[in-house]
Amino acid sequence: MRKVFRVVLISFTIPVAVANLTASSWLTVDQVLQHMNEANQRLKDLQADFVQTKEMMFFDDRIVSRGKFYFRNPDKLVLDTHSPEHQQLIINHNHVWLHYPDLKQVHELSLTQTKGLSALFVGFGGSVNDVREQFTVKIEDTAVDKNGKNCYTLSLVPLEGTPAASSALGLDRVLLTVSEGKWYPVRTQIVQKNGDRTILEYSNHIDNLKLSESRFTFNPPAGTQVINHTSESGVAR
């Protein structure tokens, strides 16, 4: 399952310039979370490009992958990795598919089996409402991006006893960057307790596209080996 979690454990980053605004120009953490919640109530769906970088603590190695991200509020998403190899992570409510086209193989799981996977996508859709329930939150940094937008990096530390604090997930903290206006993540960095970091950068965001339901439902191509890790069947709508 190491390859599975290499796909799943992700984080998000965007280059930002150092801000020179006064402290009074910046919002509080409660204000940022309020903006995020209001923006996600308006967001129906989203498409973006992503670049994912995985840094491993005990190896001089960086794994960089690129692809498309699709999200439909509140809990449907796709990470469609195009390079260096084609892989897909598809979540439809409680149903999860991990598809490896080159291997002609797909793993089926339930979201409850993935030890807090939903926490990895905090900041999108319904997950905004869960931030306070699963994390202690503070503003780690503020900056201004190349378009002159204020950016806020939130430090999210898992609260003991929550799915985000699962020992199997191994999260130390999540650094979540949002920019004013849209208020959904443009950068997320996941720091694991073993020192590994995963960074994912979004660009070319397009929202409210009326994405098809079929985008978030997986039908195995002919010849694909289906490995079912749960007795559940069908997609919870």
Contacts in CASP RR format, 6 or more apart in sequence:
PFRMAT RR
TARGET T0000
AUTHOR 0000-0000-0000
METHOD contacts of the structure
MODEL  1
MRKVFRVVLISFTIPVAVANLTASSWLTVDQVLQHMNEANQRLKDLQADF
VQTKEMMFFDDRIVSRGKFYFRNPDKLVLDTHSPEHQQLIINHNHVWLHY
PDLKQVHELSLTQTKGLSALFVGFGGSVNDVREQFTVKIEDTAVDKNGKN
CYTLSLVPLEGTPAASSALGLDRVLLTVSEGKWYPVRTQIVQKNGDRTIL
EYSNHIDNLKLSESRFTFNPPAGTQVINHTSESGVAR
3 100 0 8 1.000
4 98 0 8 1.000
4 107 0 8 1.000
6 54 0 8 1.000
6 63 0 8 1.000
7 79 0 8 1.000
7 81 0 8 1.000
7 87 0 8 1.000
7 89 0 8 1.000
7 98 0 8 1.000
8 89 0 8 1.000
8 98 0 8 1.000
8 114 0 8 1.000
8 117 0 8 1.000
8 120 0 8 1.000
9 54 0 8 1.000
9 120 0 8 1.000
9 190 0 8 1.000
9 192 0 8 1.000
9 196 0 8 1.000
9 198 0 8 1.000
10 52 0 8 1.000
10 79 0 8 1.000
10 120 0 8 1.000
10 188 0 8 1.000
10 190 0 8 1.000
10 198 0 8 1.000
10 200 0 8 1.000
11 52 0 8 1.000
11 174 0 8 1.000
11 175 0 8 1.000
11 188 0 8 1.000
11 189 0 8 1.000
11 190 0 8 1.000
11 191 0 8 1.000
11 197 0 8 1.000
11 198 0 8 1.000
11 199 0 8 1.000
11 200 0 8 1.000
12 50 0 8 1.000
12 176 0 8 1.000
12 177 0 8 1.000
12 185 0 8 1.000
12 186 0 8 1.000
12 187 0 8 1.000
12 188 0 8 1.000
12 189 0 8 1.000
12 199 0 8 1.000
12 200 0 8 1.000
12 201 0 8 1.000
12 202 0 8 1.000
13 53 0 8 1.000
13 177 0 8 1.000
13 187 0 8 1.000
13 188 0 8 1.000
13 189 0 8 1.000
13 199 0 8 1.000
13 200 0 8 1.000
13 201 0 8 1.000
14 145 0 8 1.000
14 151 0 8 1.000
14 177 0 8 1.000
14 179 0 8 1.000
14 186 0 8 1.000
14 187 0 8 1.000
14 201 0 8 1.000
14 202 0 8 1.000
14 203 0 8 1.000
15 145 0 8 1.000
15 146 0 8 1.000
16 143 0 8 1.000
16 144 0 8 1.000
16 145 0 8 1.000
16 146 0 8 1.000
16 151 0 8 1.000
16 177 0 8 1.000
17 143 0 8 1.000
17 144 0 8 1.000
17 145 0 8 1.000
17 146 0 8 1.000
18 143 0 8 1.000
18 144 0 8 1.000
19 142 0 8 1.000
19 143 0 8 1.000
19 144 0 8 1.000
19 150 0 8 1.000
20 144 0 8 1.000
21 142 0 8 1.000
21 144 0 8 1.000
21 150 0 8 1.000
25 150 0 8 1.000
26 139 0 8 1.000
26 142 0 8 1.000
26 150 0 8 1.000
26 152 0 8 1.000
27 35 0 8 1.000
27 150 0 8 1.000
27 152 0 8 1.000
28 139 0 8 1.000
29 137 0 8 1.000
29 138 0 8 1.000
29 139 0 8 1.000
29 154 0 8 1.000
32 139 0 8 1.000
32 152 0 8 1.000
32 154 0 8 1.000
32 178 0 8 1.000
32 183 0 8 1.000
33 128 0 8 1.000
33 131 0 8 1.000
33 132 0 8 1.000
33 137 0 8 1.000
35 180 0 8 1.000
35 181 0 8 1.000
35 183 0 8 1.000
36 123 0 8 1.000
36 128 0 8 1.000
36 178 0 8 1.000
36 183 0 8 1.000
36 184 0 8 1.000
37 128 0 8 1.000
37 129 0 8 1.000
38 183 0 8 1.000
39 181 0 8 1.000
39 182 0 8 1.000
39 183 0 8 1.000
39 184 0 8 1.000
40 73 0 8 1.000
40 74 0 8 1.000
40 123 0 8 1.000
40 124 0 8 1.000
40 125 0 8 1.000
40 126 0 8 1.000
40 128 0 8 1.000
40 183 0 8 1.000
40 184 0 8 1.000
43 73 0 8 1.000
43 125 0 8 1.000
43 184 0 8 1.000
43 207 0 8 1.000
43 208 0 8 1.000
44 72 0 8 1.000
44 73 0 8 1.000
44 207 0 8 1.000
44 208 0 8 1.000
44 210 0 8 1.000
45 70 0 8 1.000
45 71 0 8 1.000
45 72 0 8 1.000
45 73 0 8 1.000
45 207 0 8 1.000
45 208 0 8 1.000
45 209 0 8 1.000
45 210 0 8 1.000
45 211 0 8 1.000
46 69 0 8 1.000
46 70 0 8 1.000
46 71 0 8 1.000
46 72 0 8 1.000
46 124 0 8 1.000
46 184 0 8 1.000
46 205 0 8 1.000
46 206 0 8 1.000
46 207 0 8 1.000
46 208 0 8 1.000
46 209 0 8 1.000
47 68 0 8 1.000
47 69 0 8 1.000
47 70 0 8 1.000
47 71 0 8 1.000
47 205 0 8 1.000
47 206 0 8 1.000
47 207 0 8 1.000
47 209 0 8 1.000
47 211 0 8 1.000
48 68 0 8 1.000
48 69 0 8 1.000
48 202 0 8 1.000
48 203 0 8 1.000
48 204 0 8 1.000
48 205 0 8 1.000
48 206 0 8 1.000
49 66 0 8 1.000
49 67 0 8 1.000
49 68 0 8 1.000
49 69 0 8 1.000
49 202 0 8 1.000
49 203 0 8 1.000
49 204 0 8 1.000
50 66 0 8 1.000
50 67 0 8 1.000
50 68 0 8 1.000
50 69 0 8 1.000
50 79 0 8 1.000
50 200 0 8 1.000
50 201 0 8 1.000
50 202 0 8 1.000
50 203 0 8 1.000
51 64 0 8 1.000
51 65 0 8 1.000
51 66 0 8 1.000
51 67 0 8 1.000
51 200 0 8 1.000
51 201 0 8 1.000
51 203 0 8 1.000
52 63 0 8 1.000
52 64 0 8 1.000
52 65 0 8 1.000
52 66 0 8 1.000
52 81 0 8 1.000
52 198 0 8 1.000
52 199 0 8 1.000
52 200 0 8 1.000
52 201 0 8 1.000
53 62 0 8 1.000
53 63 0 8 1.000
53 64 0 8 1.000
53 198 0 8 1.000
53 199 0 8 1.000
53 200 0 8 1.000
53 201 0 8 1.000
54 62 0 8 1.000
54 63 0 8 1.000
54 64 0 8 1.000
54 196 0 8 1.000
54 197 0 8 1.000
54 198 0 8 1.000
54 199 0 8 1.000
55 61 0 8 1.000
55 62 0 8 1.000
55 196 0 8 1.000
55 197 0 8 1.000
55 198 0 8 1.000
55 199 0 8 1.000
56 63 0 8 1.000
56 196 0 8 1.000
57 194 0 8 1.000
57 195 0 8 1.000
57 196 0 8 1.000
57 197 0 8 1.000
58 194 0 8 1.000
64 84 0 8 1.000
65 81 0 8 1.000
65 83 0 8 1.000
65 84 0 8 1.000
65 85 0 8 1.000
65 87 0 8 1.000
66 81 0 8 1.000
66 82 0 8 1.000
66 83 0 8 1.000
67 79 0 8 1.000
67 80 0 8 1.000
67 81 0 8 1.000
67 82 0 8 1.000
67 83 0 8 1.000
68 78 0 8 1.000
68 80 0 8 1.000
68 82 0 8 1.000
69 77 0 8 1.000
69 78 0 8 1.000
69 79 0 8 1.000
69 80 0 8 1.000
69 202 0 8 1.000
70 77 0 8 1.000
70 78 0 8 1.000
70 80 0 8 1.000
70 211 0 8 1.000
70 215 0 8 1.000
70 216 0 8 1.000
71 77 0 8 1.000
71 78 0 8 1.000
71 124 0 8 1.000
71 125 0 8 1.000
72 211 0 8 1.000
72 215 0 8 1.000
72 216 0 8 1.000
73 124 0 8 1.000
73 125 0 8 1.000
73 126 0 8 1.000
74 125 0 8 1.000
74 126 0 8 1.000
74 127 0 8 1.000
75 91 0 8 1.000
75 93 0 8 1.000
75 118 0 8 1.000
75 125 0 8 1.000
75 126 0 8 1.000
75 127 0 8 1.000
76 91 0 8 1.000
76 92 0 8 1.000
76 93 0 8 1.000
76 216 0 8 1.000
77 89 0 8 1.000
77 90 0 8 1.000
77 91 0 8 1.000
77 121 0 8 1.000
77 124 0 8 1.000
77 216 0 8 1.000
78 88 0 8 1.000
78 89 0 8 1.000
78 90 0 8 1.000
78 91 0 8 1.000
78 215 0 8 1.000
78 216 0 8 1.000
79 88 0 8 1.000
79 89 0 8 1.000
80 88 0 8 1.000
81 87 0 8 1.000
81 88 0 8 1.000
85 102 0 8 1.000
86 100 0 8 1.000
86 101 0 8 1.000
86 102 0 8 1.000
87 98 0 8 1.000
87 99 0 8 1.000
87 100 0 8 1.000
87 101 0 8 1.000
88 97 0 8 1.000
88 98 0 8 1.000
88 99 0 8 1.000
88 101 0 8 1.000
88 218 0 8 1.000
89 96 0 8 1.000
89 97 0 8 1.000
89 98 0 8 1.000
89 99 0 8 1.000
90 96 0 8 1.000
90 97 0 8 1.000
90 99 0 8 1.000
90 216 0 8 1.000
90 217 0 8 1.000
90 218 0 8 1.000
91 111 0 8 1.000
91 117 0 8 1.000
91 216 0 8 1.000
92 216 0 8 1.000
92 217 0 8 1.000
92 218 0 8 1.000
92 235 0 8 1.000
92 236 0 8 1.000
93 111 0 8 1.000
93 235 0 8 1.000
93 236 0 8 1.000
93 237 0 8 1.000
94 110 0 8 1.000
94 111 0 8 1.000
94 112 0 8 1.000
94 232 0 8 1.000
94 236 0 8 1.000
95 108 0 8 1.000
95 110 0 8 1.000
95 111 0 8 1.000
95 232 0 8 1.000
95 234 0 8 1.000
95 235 0 8 1.000
95 236 0 8 1.000
96 108 0 8 1.000
96 109 0 8 1.000
96 110 0 8 1.000
96 111 0 8 1.000
96 113 0 8 1.000
96 114 0 8 1.000
96 117 0 8 1.000
97 106 0 8 1.000
97 107 0 8 1.000
97 108 0 8 1.000
97 109 0 8 1.000
97 218 0 8 1.000
98 106 0 8 1.000
98 107 0 8 1.000
98 109 0 8 1.000
99 105 0 8 1.000
99 106 0 8 1.000
99 107 0 8 1.000
99 218 0 8 1.000
99 220 0 8 1.000
99 224 0 8 1.000
100 106 0 8 1.000
101 221 0 8 1.000
103 225 0 8 1.000
104 221 0 8 1.000
104 223 0 8 1.000
104 224 0 8 1.000
104 225 0 8 1.000
105 224 0 8 1.000
105 225 0 8 1.000
105 227 0 8 1.000
106 218 0 8 1.000
106 220 0 8 1.000
106 224 0 8 1.000
106 225 0 8 1.000
106 226 0 8 1.000
106 227 0 8 1.000
107 227 0 8 1.000
107 229 0 8 1.000
108 226 0 8 1.000
108 227 0 8 1.000
108 228 0 8 1.000
108 229 0 8 1.000
108 230 0 8 1.000
109 229 0 8 1.000
109 230 0 8 1.000
110 229 0 8 1.000
110 230 0 8 1.000
110 232 0 8 1.000
111 117 0 8 1.000
111 118 0 8 1.000
113 229 0 8 1.000
113 230 0 8 1.000
115 163 0 8 1.000
115 166 0 8 1.000
115 168 0 8 1.000
115 169 0 8 1.000
116 163 0 8 1.000
116 164 0 8 1.000
116 166 0 8 1.000
116 169 0 8 1.000
117 169 0 8 1.000
118 127 0 8 1.000
118 130 0 8 1.000
118 163 0 8 1.000
119 127 0 8 1.000
119 134 0 8 1.000
119 158 0 8 1.000
119 162 0 8 1.000
119 163 0 8 1.000
119 164 0 8 1.000
119 169 0 8 1.000
119 171 0 8 1.000
119 174 0 8 1.000
120 174 0 8 1.000
120 190 0 8 1.000
121 127 0 8 1.000
122 128 0 8 1.000
122 130 0 8 1.000
122 131 0 8 1.000
122 134 0 8 1.000
122 135 0 8 1.000
122 156 0 8 1.000
122 164 0 8 1.000
122 174 0 8 1.000
122 176 0 8 1.000
122 188 0 8 1.000
123 131 0 8 1.000
123 176 0 8 1.000
123 178 0 8 1.000
123 184 0 8 1.000
123 185 0 8 1.000
124 184 0 8 1.000
124 185 0 8 1.000
125 184 0 8 1.000
131 137 0 8 1.000
131 156 0 8 1.000
133 159 0 8 1.000
133 162 0 8 1.000
134 156 0 8 1.000
134 158 0 8 1.000
134 159 0 8 1.000
134 162 0 8 1.000
134 163 0 8 1.000
134 164 0 8 1.000
134 165 0 8 1.000
135 156 0 8 1.000
135 157 0 8 1.000
135 158 0 8 1.000
135 159 0 8 1.000
135 162 0 8 1.000
135 164 0 8 1.000
135 174 0 8 1.000
136 156 0 8 1.000
136 157 0 8 1.000
136 159 0 8 1.000
137 154 0 8 1.000
137 155 0 8 1.000
137 156 0 8 1.000
138 154 0 8 1.000
138 155 0 8 1.000
139 152 0 8 1.000
139 153 0 8 1.000
139 154 0 8 1.000
139 155 0 8 1.000
140 153 0 8 1.000
140 154 0 8 1.000
140 155 0 8 1.000
140 175 0 8 1.000
141 152 0 8 1.000
141 153 0 8 1.000
142 150 0 8 1.000
142 151 0 8 1.000
142 152 0 8 1.000
142 153 0 8 1.000
143 150 0 8 1.000
143 151 0 8 1.000
143 153 0 8 1.000
144 150 0 8 1.000
144 151 0 8 1.000
145 151 0 8 1.000
145 179 0 8 1.000
149 179 0 8 1.000
149 180 0 8 1.000
149 181 0 8 1.000
150 179 0 8 1.000
150 180 0 8 1.000
151 177 0 8 1.000
151 178 0 8 1.000
151 179 0 8 1.000
151 180 0 8 1.000
151 186 0 8 1.000
152 177 0 8 1.000
152 178 0 8 1.000
152 179 0 8 1.000
152 180 0 8 1.000
153 175 0 8 1.000
153 176 0 8 1.000
153 177 0 8 1.000
153 187 0 8 1.000
154 175 0 8 1.000
154 176 0 8 1.000
154 177 0 8 1.000
154 178 0 8 1.000
155 173 0 8 1.000
155 174 0 8 1.000
155 175 0 8 1.000
156 164 0 8 1.000
156 173 0 8 1.000
156 174 0 8 1.000
156 175 0 8 1.000
156 176 0 8 1.000
157 172 0 8 1.000
157 173 0 8 1.000
158 164 0 8 1.000
158 165 0 8 1.000
158 171 0 8 1.000
158 173 0 8 1.000
159 165 0 8 1.000
163 169 0 8 1.000
164 171 0 8 1.000
165 171 0 8 1.000
170 192 0 8 1.000
170 193 0 8 1.000
170 194 0 8 1.000
171 190 0 8 1.000
171 191 0 8 1.000
171 192 0 8 1.000
171 193 0 8 1.000
172 191 0 8 1.000
172 192 0 8 1.000
172 193 0 8 1.000
172 195 0 8 1.000
173 191 0 8 1.000
174 188 0 8 1.000
174 189 0 8 1.000
174 190 0 8 1.000
174 191 0 8 1.000
175 187 0 8 1.000
175 188 0 8 1.000
175 189 0 8 1.000
175 190 0 8 1.000
175 191 0 8 1.000
176 185 0 8 1.000
176 187 0 8 1.000
176 188 0 8 1.000
177 185 0 8 1.000
177 186 0 8 1.000
177 187 0 8 1.000
177 188 0 8 1.000
178 184 0 8 1.000
178 185 0 8 1.000
178 186 0 8 1.000
179 186 0 8 1.000
182 205 0 8 1.000
182 207 0 8 1.000
184 205 0 8 1.000
185 202 0 8 1.000
186 201 0 8 1.000
186 202 0 8 1.000
186 205 0 8 1.000
187 199 0 8 1.000
187 200 0 8 1.000
187 201 0 8 1.000
187 202 0 8 1.000
188 199 0 8 1.000
188 200 0 8 1.000
189 197 0 8 1.000
189 198 0 8 1.000
189 199 0 8 1.000
190 197 0 8 1.000
190 198 0 8 1.000
190 199 0 8 1.000
191 197 0 8 1.000
192 198 0 8 1.000
217 235 0 8 1.000
220 226 0 8 1.000
END
